[in-house]
Amino acid sequence: MNYISAIKELGFTTVALALSDNSVSIDDPVLQGIDRMAIVMGTEGDGLSPEVIAACDYTAKIPMQRGVDSLNVAAAASVAFWQLRAV
């Protein structure tokens, strides 16, 4: 993934926002300690490709109530930006 590599070369840690077996919760303390973070989000419906997820440093998920499988991109971005804001 060329654009993921380019983002990393600029000094950012990449975090894919996706549901996967190795996703960490968006409130994981490891993510809170990252100084320069680029959050990578996919399109509604298709999400991110497995290749993009694998190229990122971390994969994070937004914990949701049972039976809810996803949020639209705008809602997910809002939650992620709020949770991962610099304090």
Beta strands, then each sheet from edge to edge (+ up, - down):
strand 1: 13-17
strand 2: 24-25
strand 3: 37-40
strand 4: 58-61
sheet 1: 2+ 4+ 1+ 3+
end
